[in-house]
Amino acid sequence: MRYAVRALGNGGVVTVAVNAADAEAARHQVAARDLRPLSVATASLAWPQRSTFPLTLFSQELLALLEAGLTITEGIEALCDKESRGEAREVFDRLLAALREGKRFSLALEQQPEHFPILYIGLMRAAERTSNLPESLGRYLEYRGRLDGVRSRVVSALIYPAILGVVGLVVTAFLLGYVVPRFAGVYQGTGRELPWLSQQLMAWGNFAAHHTQGLILGAIGLILATLAGLRTWWSKDGPQRLLRRLPGIASTVATFELSRLYLSLGTLLEGGLPILQALRLSEGLLSAATLTRYREATAAIGRGESLSQAFAVASLATPVALRLLRVGERGGRLGEMLGRAARFHDGEIARRIDFFARTFEPVLMAAIGLVVGTIVVLLYLPIFDLAGSLR
């Protein structure tokens, strides 16, 4: 769910957009940014879902400039001088103004929460403690690259089925809306008895021929209503809830959520953040179904339990991840082991995506061919019958 949180910070009152399971979770996310939440409201559908500021490109260019020996202020000045786009230039101007006032880099980022996610700010805050900003930028770029890699595999696996589905719907609509009404007019005057399925198809053709305008208006209205419904459903995390109910897919969605959590925690811990702060910063990655168990695990860790034990009790650790966490706790390499667990599950998810692509695409093609073929056969059955009678 998308929330708009008004909060008090060092720069005054700001409005922060966050994705959270409920209003309380939204407050926690904002409080983790060292802001004081004042009010929480559900964001409207017109609320911007994501910033157009190129954060990954900004991080790559800033990292290159810092490694070349520039200070953080000089690096952002250089990026500002080369930037011609309006929004990005404004972001750089605000960052420079905050830095020239003597504010820390993380605090300057916090003043623009719509462009810089909480995990990014947390990493930069940790970097200020260790005076190693380039390393934290590199960690974020690695984190972003791995997430984008999984997302690109999912999108690639869905593109071809989506194209097939759209083409199938267009061809079916063309046959039912244009071809069938023409055939119905031809068969109406033959006086021959048609097969029952062909009769139903011809009845639809006659109806469509006499109510074309109404059907077009109805189709437009149905499309608009469907789009509005989908937009509301999407804003309320409908796709994720649906996927969690589908057999065979629910486990993959749960594994992806845990993999993203392990990657986030591992990145933050390796960046130098305390474990409780890293746990709080990662809350926004979880669904409502998982967030309750996650907070119980966080509370247990705060009481002194180990991460592996708390995650095992809360069902947040897969068998592989649990063993890696125990190894990490024994050797003081918890962040590294969380990253290894994320990489292991990313490979598992990639295999599942490949299997889905290999099996679903042929099934979808067969279904589209069956629908289109059935319509064509029902259209031509009377012609076959007429040809037989002529012989």
LOMARNU-631353 format. One record per residue (C-alpha): residue in three letters; chain; x, y, z. Coordinates in Angstrom, 3 decimals, decimal comma. Example, Ala and Ser with C-alpha at 12.3 -4.5 7.8 and 13.67 -1.06 7.14 Angstrom:
# LOMARNU-631353
+------+-------+----------+----------+----------+
: resn : chain :        x :        y :        z :
+------+-------+----------+----------+----------+
:  ALA :     A :   12,300 :   -4,500 :    7,800 :
:  SER :     A :   13,670 :   -1,060 :    7,140 :
+------+-------+----------+----------+----------+
***
This chain:
# LOMARNU-631353
+------+-------+----------+----------+----------+
: resn : chain :        x :        y :        z :
+------+-------+----------+----------+----------+
:  MET :     A :    0,000 :    0,000 :    0,000 :
:  ARG :     A :    1,251 :    3,501 :   -0,835 :
:  TYR :     A :    1,247 :    6,095 :    1,982 :
:  ALA :     A :    2,036 :    9,792 :    2,153 :
:  VAL :     A :    3,681 :   10,615 :    5,491 :
:  ARG :     A :    4,164 :   14,178 :    6,696 :
:  ALA :     A :    7,230 :   14,285 :    8,929 :
:  LEU :     A :    9,426 :   16,770 :   10,759 :
:  GLY :     A :   13,151 :   16,794 :    9,946 :
:  ASN :     A :   16,081 :   19,128 :   10,254 :
:  GLY :     A :   15,003 :   20,869 :    7,065 :
:  GLY :     A :   11,413 :   21,408 :    8,285 :
:  VAL :     A :    8,222 :   19,534 :    7,470 :
:  VAL :     A :    8,487 :   17,195 :    4,482 :
:  THR :     A :    6,092 :   14,744 :    2,822 :
:  VAL :     A :    7,522 :   11,276 :    2,258 :
:  ALA :     A :    6,049 :    8,619 :   -0,051 :
:  VAL :     A :    6,541 :    5,051 :    1,172 :
:  ASN :     A :    5,256 :    1,574 :    0,332 :
:  ALA :     A :    4,194 :   -0,263 :    3,489 :
:  ALA :     A :    1,810 :   -2,949 :    4,695 :
:  ASP :     A :   -0,109 :   -0,537 :    6,940 :
:  ALA :     A :    0,035 :    2,956 :    8,419 :
:  GLU :     A :    2,099 :    1,807 :   11,405 :
:  ALA :     A :    4,701 :    0,266 :    9,097 :
:  ALA :     A :    4,818 :    3,533 :    7,152 :
:  ARG :     A :    5,526 :    5,404 :   10,411 :
:  HIS :     A :    8,350 :    2,974 :   11,247 :
:  GLN :     A :    9,952 :    3,441 :    7,836 :
:  VAL :     A :    9,885 :    7,219 :    8,146 :
:  ALA :     A :   11,145 :    7,131 :   11,750 :
:  ALA :     A :   14,082 :    4,984 :   10,574 :
:  ARG :     A :   15,156 :    7,948 :    8,425 :
:  ASP :     A :   15,586 :   10,083 :   11,560 :
:  LEU :     A :   12,373 :   11,935 :   10,759 :
:  ARG :     A :    9,477 :   12,480 :   13,173 :
:  PRO :     A :    6,176 :   11,288 :   11,621 :
:  LEU :     A :    3,330 :   13,771 :   12,051 :
:  SER :     A :    0,511 :   12,256 :    9,994 :
:  VAL :     A :   -0,074 :    9,309 :    7,671 :
:  ALA :     A :   -2,517 :    9,237 :    4,768 :
:  THR :     A :   -3,187 :    6,812 :    1,968 :
:  ALA :     A :   -1,622 :    8,179 :   -1,204 :
:  SER :     A :   -3,956 :    8,808 :   -4,110 :
:  LEU :     A :   -3,673 :    6,884 :   -7,344 :
:  ALA :     A :   -2,129 :    9,972 :   -8,886 :
:  TRP :     A :    0,719 :    9,867 :   -6,358 :
:  PRO :     A :    4,010 :    9,405 :   -8,235 :
:  GLN :     A :    5,041 :    5,786 :   -7,972 :
:  ARG :     A :    8,720 :    6,302 :   -8,612 :
:  SER :     A :   11,205 :    9,054 :   -9,203 :
:  THR :     A :   12,656 :    9,625 :  -12,641 :
:  PHE :     A :   15,977 :   10,622 :  -11,085 :
:  PRO :     A :   18,645 :    8,182 :  -12,428 :
:  LEU :     A :   19,940 :    6,987 :   -9,056 :
:  THR :     A :   22,042 :    4,122 :  -10,434 :
:  LEU :     A :   23,724 :    6,358 :  -13,013 :
:  PHE :     A :   24,275 :    9,034 :  -10,365 :
:  SER :     A :   25,944 :    6,478 :   -8,086 :
:  GLN :     A :   28,160 :    5,145 :  -10,887 :
:  GLU :     A :   29,338 :    8,613 :  -11,921 :
:  LEU :     A :   29,833 :    9,811 :   -8,342 :
:  LEU :     A :   31,843 :    6,667 :   -7,538 :
:  ALA :     A :   34,112 :    7,281 :  -10,547 :
:  LEU :     A :   34,711 :   10,899 :   -9,486 :
:  LEU :     A :   35,429 :    9,990 :   -5,850 :
:  GLU :     A :   37,883 :    7,286 :   -6,895 :
:  ALA :     A :   39,602 :    9,896 :   -9,087 :
:  GLY :     A :   40,272 :   11,980 :   -5,965 :
:  LEU :     A :   37,450 :   14,556 :   -5,924 :
:  THR :     A :   35,631 :   15,409 :   -2,698 :
:  ILE :     A :   31,904 :   14,704 :   -2,417 :
:  THR :     A :   31,040 :   18,381 :   -2,966 :
:  GLU :     A :   33,358 :   18,660 :   -5,982 :
:  GLY :     A :   31,929 :   15,468 :   -7,439 :
:  ILE :     A :   28,332 :   16,659 :   -7,207 :
:  GLU :     A :   29,339 :   20,064 :   -8,594 :
:  ALA :     A :   30,841 :   18,311 :  -11,612 :
:  LEU :     A :   27,682 :   16,249 :  -12,105 :
:  CYS :     A :   25,522 :   19,351 :  -11,735 :
:  ASP :     A :   27,543 :   21,255 :  -14,357 :
:  LYS :     A :   27,094 :   18,495 :  -16,947 :
:  GLU :     A :   23,387 :   17,937 :  -16,224 :
:  SER :     A :   20,877 :   19,660 :  -18,485 :
:  ARG :     A :   17,649 :   17,869 :  -17,522 :
:  GLY :     A :   15,310 :   19,814 :  -15,255 :
:  GLU :     A :   14,503 :   17,370 :  -12,438 :
:  ALA :     A :   18,006 :   15,942 :  -12,092 :
:  ARG :     A :   19,502 :   19,454 :  -12,094 :
:  GLU :     A :   17,133 :   20,459 :   -9,276 :
:  VAL :     A :   18,149 :   17,390 :   -7,256 :
:  PHE :     A :   21,831 :   18,271 :   -7,641 :
:  ASP :     A :   21,192 :   21,918 :   -6,748 :
:  ARG :     A :   19,441 :   20,910 :   -3,515 :
:  LEU :     A :   22,231 :   18,467 :   -2,627 :
:  LEU :     A :   24,879 :   21,125 :   -3,216 :
:  ALA :     A :   22,985 :   23,696 :   -1,157 :
:  ALA :     A :   22,774 :   21,281 :    1,799 :
:  LEU :     A :   26,453 :   20,292 :    1,543 :
:  ARG :     A :   27,582 :   23,924 :    1,377 :
:  GLU :     A :   25,598 :   24,572 :    4,559 :
:  GLY :     A :   27,842 :   22,003 :    6,243 :
:  LYS :     A :   25,327 :   19,146 :    6,380 :
:  ARG :     A :   26,414 :   15,551 :    6,058 :
:  PHE :     A :   25,827 :   13,769 :    2,747 :
:  SER :     A :   23,292 :   11,368 :    4,276 :
:  LEU :     A :   21,346 :   14,282 :    5,769 :
:  ALA :     A :   21,333 :   16,022 :    2,377 :
:  LEU :     A :   19,919 :   12,845 :    0,842 :
:  GLU :     A :   17,230 :   12,594 :    3,553 :
:  GLN :     A :   15,848 :   15,964 :    2,510 :
:  GLN :     A :   14,840 :   14,398 :   -0,835 :
:  PRO :     A :   13,284 :   11,049 :    0,173 :
:  GLU :     A :   11,266 :   10,910 :   -3,034 :
:  HIS :     A :   14,519 :   10,403 :   -4,976 :
:  PHE :     A :   16,740 :    8,486 :   -2,544 :
:  PRO :     A :   15,425 :    5,258 :   -0,969 :
:  ILE :     A :   15,873 :    4,532 :    2,692 :
:  LEU :     A :   18,379 :    1,728 :    2,075 :
:  TYR :     A :   20,585 :    4,083 :    0,042 :
:  ILE :     A :   20,507 :    6,715 :    2,795 :
:  GLY :     A :   21,331 :    4,078 :    5,411 :
:  LEU :     A :   24,372 :    2,923 :    3,463 :
:  MET :     A :   25,636 :    6,479 :    3,053 :
:  ARG :     A :   25,121 :    7,124 :    6,780 :
:  ALA :     A :   27,179 :    4,050 :    7,601 :
:  ALA :     A :   29,862 :    5,158 :    5,124 :
:  GLU :     A :   30,214 :    8,464 :    6,965 :
:  ARG :     A :   31,140 :    6,551 :   10,133 :
:  THR :     A :   33,898 :    4,624 :    8,358 :
:  SER :     A :   34,929 :    7,433 :    5,958 :
:  ASN :     A :   34,609 :    5,011 :    3,034 :
:  LEU :     A :   31,910 :    6,448 :    0,789 :
:  PRO :     A :   33,210 :    4,821 :   -2,446 :
:  GLU :     A :   32,921 :    1,353 :   -0,910 :
:  SER :     A :   29,303 :    1,978 :    0,125 :
:  LEU :     A :   28,460 :    3,302 :   -3,330 :
:  GLY :     A :   29,968 :    0,138 :   -4,796 :
:  ARG :     A :   27,880 :   -2,002 :   -2,432 :
:  TYR :     A :   24,711 :   -0,229 :   -3,479 :
:  LEU :     A :   25,531 :   -0,643 :   -7,170 :
:  GLU :     A :   26,130 :   -4,361 :   -6,640 :
:  TYR :     A :   22,836 :   -4,619 :   -4,723 :
:  ARG :     A :   20,946 :   -2,724 :   -7,427 :
:  GLY :     A :   22,535 :   -4,750 :  -10,209 :
:  ARG :     A :   21,538 :   -8,062 :   -8,663 :
:  LEU :     A :   17,957 :   -6,937 :   -8,067 :
:  ASP :     A :   17,695 :   -5,562 :  -11,599 :
:  GLY :     A :   19,093 :   -8,837 :  -12,952 :
:  VAL :     A :   16,306 :  -10,872 :  -11,333 :
:  ARG :     A :   13,695 :   -8,339 :  -12,422 :
:  SER :     A :   14,935 :   -8,359 :  -16,021 :
:  ARG :     A :   14,709 :  -12,173 :  -16,130 :
:  VAL :     A :   11,111 :  -12,018 :  -14,907 :
:  VAL :     A :   10,202 :   -9,335 :  -17,443 :
:  SER :     A :   11,914 :  -11,207 :  -20,282 :
:  ALA :     A :   10,011 :  -14,373 :  -19,381 :
:  LEU :     A :    6,686 :  -12,488 :  -19,470 :
:  ILE :     A :    7,175 :  -10,399 :  -22,625 :
:  TYR :     A :    6,626 :  -13,172 :  -25,175 :
:  PRO :     A :    3,546 :  -14,660 :  -23,431 :
:  ALA :     A :    2,095 :  -11,157 :  -23,113 :
:  ILE :     A :    2,584 :  -10,510 :  -26,836 :
:  LEU :     A :    1,021 :  -13,868 :  -27,665 :
:  GLY :     A :   -1,942 :  -13,140 :  -25,421 :
:  VAL :     A :   -2,555 :   -9,711 :  -26,953 :
:  VAL :     A :   -2,281 :  -11,049 :  -30,511 :
:  GLY :     A :   -4,639 :  -13,914 :  -29,656 :
:  LEU :     A :   -7,209 :  -11,513 :  -28,192 :
:  VAL :     A :   -6,983 :   -9,195 :  -31,209 :
:  VAL :     A :   -7,404 :  -12,049 :  -33,701 :
:  THR :     A :  -10,327 :  -13,514 :  -31,742 :
:  ALA :     A :  -12,013 :  -10,096 :  -31,485 :
:  PHE :     A :  -11,542 :   -9,566 :  -35,232 :
:  LEU :     A :  -13,082 :  -12,933 :  -36,062 :
:  LEU :     A :  -16,055 :  -12,477 :  -33,722 :
:  GLY :     A :  -16,615 :   -8,803 :  -34,468 :
:  TYR :     A :  -16,026 :   -8,665 :  -38,239 :
:  VAL :     A :  -15,736 :  -12,058 :  -39,938 :
:  VAL :     A :  -18,541 :  -13,916 :  -38,147 :
:  PRO :     A :  -21,217 :  -11,222 :  -38,801 :
:  ARG :     A :  -20,365 :  -11,330 :  -42,560 :
:  PHE :     A :  -20,633 :  -15,116 :  -42,648 :
:  ALA :     A :  -23,921 :  -14,929 :  -40,728 :
:  GLY :     A :  -25,416 :  -12,722 :  -43,451 :
:  VAL :     A :  -24,316 :  -15,187 :  -46,134 :
:  TYR :     A :  -25,694 :  -18,285 :  -44,380 :
:  GLN :     A :  -28,989 :  -16,652 :  -43,396 :
:  GLY :     A :  -30,471 :  -17,007 :  -46,863 :
:  THR :     A :  -29,317 :  -20,548 :  -47,609 :
:  GLY :     A :  -32,167 :  -22,223 :  -45,727 :
:  ARG :     A :  -29,918 :  -25,109 :  -44,713 :
:  GLU :     A :  -29,779 :  -26,685 :  -41,242 :
:  LEU :     A :  -26,515 :  -25,760 :  -39,524 :
:  PRO :     A :  -24,705 :  -27,705 :  -36,780 :
:  TRP :     A :  -25,709 :  -26,547 :  -33,283 :
:  LEU :     A :  -22,377 :  -24,870 :  -32,487 :
:  SER :     A :  -22,406 :  -23,122 :  -35,861 :
:  GLN :     A :  -25,968 :  -21,944 :  -35,136 :
:  GLN :     A :  -24,814 :  -20,336 :  -31,889 :
:  LEU :     A :  -21,913 :  -18,672 :  -33,668 :
:  MET :     A :  -24,215 :  -17,384 :  -36,407 :
:  ALA :     A :  -26,665 :  -16,118 :  -33,788 :
:  TRP :     A :  -23,850 :  -14,104 :  -32,279 :
:  GLY :     A :  -22,921 :  -12,863 :  -35,760 :
:  ASN :     A :  -26,479 :  -11,654 :  -36,427 :
:  PHE :     A :  -26,604 :   -9,946 :  -33,044 :
:  ALA :     A :  -23,238 :   -8,230 :  -33,630 :
:  ALA :     A :  -24,309 :   -7,104 :  -37,127 :
:  HIS :     A :  -27,441 :   -5,395 :  -35,781 :
:  HIS :     A :  -25,893 :   -3,877 :  -32,646 :
:  THR :     A :  -22,436 :   -2,879 :  -33,852 :
:  GLN :     A :  -22,412 :    0,615 :  -32,372 :
:  GLY :     A :  -23,657 :   -0,533 :  -28,979 :
:  LEU :     A :  -21,106 :   -3,335 :  -28,852 :
:  ILE :     A :  -18,265 :   -0,920 :  -29,689 :
:  LEU :     A :  -19,342 :    1,516 :  -26,972 :
:  GLY :     A :  -19,765 :   -1,345 :  -24,528 :
:  ALA :     A :  -16,306 :   -2,696 :  -25,357 :
:  ILE :     A :  -14,756 :    0,749 :  -24,805 :
:  GLY :     A :  -16,579 :    1,102 :  -21,477 :
:  LEU :     A :  -15,500 :   -2,386 :  -20,414 :
:  ILE :     A :  -11,858 :   -1,635 :  -21,288 :
:  LEU :     A :  -11,897 :    1,638 :  -19,331 :
:  ALA :     A :  -13,569 :    0,019 :  -16,314 :
:  THR :     A :  -11,090 :   -2,858 :  -16,434 :
:  LEU :     A :   -8,125 :   -0,462 :  -16,551 :
:  ALA :     A :   -9,502 :    1,526 :  -13,594 :
:  GLY :     A :  -10,103 :   -1,670 :  -11,637 :
:  LEU :     A :   -6,636 :   -2,978 :  -12,432 :
:  ARG :     A :   -5,082 :    0,291 :  -11,326 :
:  THR :     A :   -6,846 :    0,112 :   -7,950 :
:  TRP :     A :   -6,054 :   -3,595 :   -7,618 :
:  TRP :     A :   -2,400 :   -2,969 :   -8,427 :
:  SER :     A :   -2,109 :   -0,107 :   -5,922 :
:  LYS :     A :   -3,396 :   -2,426 :   -3,181 :
:  ASP :     A :   -0,751 :   -5,089 :   -3,913 :
:  GLY :     A :   -3,288 :   -7,252 :   -5,716 :
:  PRO :     A :   -0,743 :   -8,971 :   -7,996 :
:  GLN :     A :    1,344 :  -10,116 :   -5,048 :
:  ARG :     A :   -1,691 :  -11,444 :   -3,168 :
:  LEU :     A :   -2,857 :  -13,295 :   -6,287 :
:  LEU :     A :    0,537 :  -14,837 :   -6,956 :
:  ARG :     A :    0,746 :  -16,026 :   -3,353 :
:  ARG :     A :   -2,460 :  -18,032 :   -3,867 :
:  LEU :     A :   -1,419 :  -19,753 :   -7,087 :
:  PRO :     A :   -0,073 :  -23,291 :   -6,609 :
:  GLY :     A :    3,513 :  -23,656 :   -7,741 :
:  ILE :     A :    4,035 :  -19,887 :   -7,980 :
:  ALA :     A :    3,448 :  -18,977 :   -4,321 :
:  SER :     A :    6,661 :  -20,708 :   -3,234 :
:  THR :     A :    8,665 :  -18,847 :   -5,897 :
:  VAL :     A :    7,229 :  -15,495 :   -4,785 :
:  ALA :     A :    8,055 :  -16,289 :   -1,154 :
:  THR :     A :   11,594 :  -17,316 :   -2,104 :
:  PHE :     A :   12,075 :  -14,095 :   -4,099 :
:  GLU :     A :   10,880 :  -12,002 :   -1,145 :
:  LEU :     A :   13,293 :  -13,745 :    1,235 :
:  SER :     A :   16,141 :  -13,481 :   -1,275 :
:  ARG :     A :   15,578 :   -9,731 :   -1,558 :
:  LEU :     A :   15,508 :   -9,474 :    2,252 :
:  TYR :     A :   18,792 :  -11,403 :    2,609 :
:  LEU :     A :   20,425 :   -9,233 :   -0,044 :
:  SER :     A :   19,281 :   -6,012 :    1,628 :
:  LEU :     A :   20,358 :   -7,093 :    5,110 :
:  GLY :     A :   23,678 :   -8,403 :    3,841 :
:  THR :     A :   24,400 :   -5,157 :    1,990 :
:  LEU :     A :   23,563 :   -3,027 :    5,039 :
:  LEU :     A :   25,538 :   -5,181 :    7,476 :
:  GLU :     A :   28,589 :   -5,248 :    5,231 :
:  GLY :     A :   28,215 :   -1,490 :    4,896 :
:  GLY :     A :   28,703 :   -1,140 :    8,654 :
:  LEU :     A :   25,166 :   -0,637 :   10,001 :
:  PRO :     A :   24,156 :   -2,198 :   13,351 :
:  ILE :     A :   21,925 :   -5,230 :   12,933 :
:  LEU :     A :   18,805 :   -3,705 :   14,528 :
:  GLN :     A :   19,021 :   -0,623 :   12,331 :
:  ALA :     A :   19,551 :   -2,803 :    9,244 :
:  LEU :     A :   16,482 :   -4,831 :   10,212 :
:  ARG :     A :   14,367 :   -1,689 :   10,526 :
:  LEU :     A :   15,566 :   -0,305 :    7,194 :
:  SER :     A :   14,602 :   -3,548 :    5,416 :
:  GLU :     A :   10,984 :   -3,575 :    6,596 :
:  GLY :     A :    9,713 :   -1,861 :    3,456 :
:  LEU :     A :   10,740 :   -4,843 :    1,304 :
:  LEU :     A :    8,222 :   -7,205 :    2,899 :
:  SER :     A :    4,562 :   -7,932 :    2,277 :
:  ALA :     A :    1,938 :   -7,584 :    4,979 :
:  ALA :     A :    1,819 :  -11,366 :    5,428 :
:  THR :     A :    5,544 :  -11,499 :    6,187 :
:  LEU :     A :    5,950 :   -8,218 :    8,051 :
:  THR :     A :    4,274 :   -9,419 :   11,258 :
:  ARG :     A :    6,596 :  -12,419 :   11,551 :
:  TYR :     A :    9,566 :  -10,221 :   10,654 :
:  ARG :     A :    8,804 :   -7,777 :   13,472 :
:  GLU :     A :    8,516 :  -10,659 :   15,912 :
:  ALA :     A :   11,959 :  -11,827 :   14,791 :
:  THR :     A :   13,339 :   -8,277 :   15,143 :
:  ALA :     A :   11,984 :   -8,064 :   18,692 :
:  ALA :     A :   13,581 :  -11,425 :   19,532 :
:  ILE :     A :   16,951 :  -10,236 :   18,164 :
:  GLY :     A :   16,610 :   -7,108 :   20,268 :
:  ARG :     A :   16,218 :   -9,358 :   23,338 :
:  GLY :     A :   19,512 :  -11,042 :   22,536 :
:  GLU :     A :   18,584 :  -14,000 :   20,337 :
:  SER :     A :   20,723 :  -14,797 :   17,304 :
:  LEU :     A :   19,533 :  -13,857 :   13,827 :
:  SER :     A :   19,446 :  -17,486 :   12,696 :
:  GLN :     A :   17,382 :  -18,577 :   15,682 :
:  ALA :     A :   14,909 :  -15,680 :   15,397 :
:  PHE :     A :   14,500 :  -16,163 :   11,642 :
:  ALA :     A :   14,034 :  -19,931 :   12,054 :
:  VAL :     A :   11,247 :  -19,445 :   14,617 :
:  ALA :     A :    9,544 :  -16,834 :   12,412 :
:  SER :     A :    9,846 :  -19,058 :    9,279 :
:  LEU :     A :   12,002 :  -16,436 :    7,563 :
:  ALA :     A :   14,964 :  -18,715 :    6,861 :
:  THR :     A :   15,071 :  -21,368 :    4,161 :
:  PRO :     A :   17,024 :  -24,555 :    5,014 :
:  VAL :     A :   20,030 :  -23,349 :    3,001 :
:  ALA :     A :   19,893 :  -19,816 :    4,389 :
:  LEU :     A :   19,616 :  -21,109 :    7,962 :
:  ARG :     A :   22,840 :  -23,080 :    7,670 :
:  LEU :     A :   24,640 :  -20,158 :    6,037 :
:  LEU :     A :   23,456 :  -17,808 :    8,797 :
:  ARG :     A :   24,806 :  -20,129 :   11,473 :
:  VAL :     A :   28,161 :  -20,270 :    9,702 :
:  GLY :     A :   28,187 :  -16,483 :    9,420 :
:  GLU :     A :   27,401 :  -16,024 :   13,118 :
:  ARG :     A :   30,194 :  -18,396 :   14,147 :
:  GLY :     A :   32,766 :  -16,703 :   11,924 :
:  GLY :     A :   31,620 :  -13,086 :   12,273 :
:  ARG :     A :   30,681 :  -12,955 :    8,589 :
:  LEU :     A :   26,912 :  -12,596 :    8,840 :
:  GLY :     A :   26,629 :   -9,963 :    6,100 :
:  GLU :     A :   28,670 :  -12,074 :    3,703 :
:  MET :     A :   26,600 :  -15,203 :    4,406 :
:  LEU :     A :   23,353 :  -13,304 :    3,878 :
:  GLY :     A :   24,695 :  -12,229 :    0,494 :
:  ARG :     A :   25,609 :  -15,833 :   -0,322 :
:  ALA :     A :   22,102 :  -16,976 :    0,635 :
:  ALA :     A :   20,633 :  -14,321 :   -1,670 :
:  ARG :     A :   22,859 :  -15,433 :   -4,565 :
:  PHE :     A :   21,921 :  -19,091 :   -4,015 :
:  HIS :     A :   18,207 :  -18,319 :   -4,139 :
:  ASP :     A :   18,612 :  -15,957 :   -7,100 :
:  GLY :     A :   19,980 :  -18,919 :   -9,061 :
:  GLU :     A :   17,044 :  -21,053 :   -7,932 :
:  ILE :     A :   14,575 :  -18,370 :   -9,021 :
:  ALA :     A :   16,312 :  -18,064 :  -12,413 :
:  ARG :     A :   15,881 :  -21,811 :  -12,989 :
:  ARG :     A :   12,203 :  -21,608 :  -12,089 :
:  ILE :     A :   11,700 :  -18,674 :  -14,453 :
:  ASP :     A :   13,355 :  -20,592 :  -17,297 :
:  PHE :     A :   11,129 :  -23,611 :  -16,613 :
:  PHE :     A :    8,044 :  -21,384 :  -16,618 :
:  ALA :     A :    9,040 :  -19,829 :  -19,948 :
:  ARG :     A :    9,644 :  -23,237 :  -21,557 :
:  THR :     A :    6,327 :  -24,712 :  -20,421 :
:  PHE :     A :    3,864 :  -21,806 :  -20,366 :
:  GLU :     A :    4,587 :  -20,410 :  -23,829 :
:  PRO :     A :    3,680 :  -23,650 :  -25,710 :
:  VAL :     A :    0,552 :  -24,051 :  -23,556 :
:  LEU :     A :   -0,531 :  -20,487 :  -24,330 :
:  MET :     A :    0,127 :  -20,950 :  -28,064 :
:  ALA :     A :   -1,917 :  -24,161 :  -28,042 :
:  ALA :     A :   -4,808 :  -22,433 :  -26,233 :
:  ILE :     A :   -4,845 :  -19,521 :  -28,689 :
:  GLY :     A :   -4,665 :  -21,906 :  -31,644 :
:  LEU :     A :   -7,547 :  -23,949 :  -30,206 :
:  VAL :     A :   -9,804 :  -20,905 :  -29,801 :
:  VAL :     A :   -9,042 :  -19,433 :  -33,227 :
:  GLY :     A :   -9,189 :  -22,850 :  -34,909 :
:  THR :     A :  -12,555 :  -23,627 :  -33,327 :
:  ILE :     A :  -14,051 :  -20,384 :  -34,633 :
:  VAL :     A :  -12,694 :  -20,989 :  -38,138 :
:  VAL :     A :  -13,913 :  -24,599 :  -38,239 :
:  LEU :     A :  -17,405 :  -23,593 :  -37,060 :
:  LEU :     A :  -17,488 :  -20,945 :  -39,793 :
:  TYR :     A :  -16,547 :  -23,417 :  -42,519 :
:  LEU :     A :  -18,651 :  -26,419 :  -41,432 :
:  PRO :     A :  -21,717 :  -25,151 :  -43,359 :
:  ILE :     A :  -19,523 :  -24,666 :  -46,450 :
:  PHE :     A :  -18,285 :  -28,241 :  -46,188 :
:  ASP :     A :  -21,890 :  -29,408 :  -45,795 :
:  LEU :     A :  -22,987 :  -27,407 :  -48,854 :
:  ALA :     A :  -20,083 :  -28,725 :  -50,932 :
:  GLY :     A :  -21,047 :  -32,275 :  -49,944 :
:  SER :     A :  -24,649 :  -31,795 :  -51,040 :
:  LEU :     A :  -23,535 :  -30,483 :  -54,442 :
:  ARG :     A :  -21,650 :  -33,697 :  -55,099 :
+------+-------+----------+----------+----------+
***
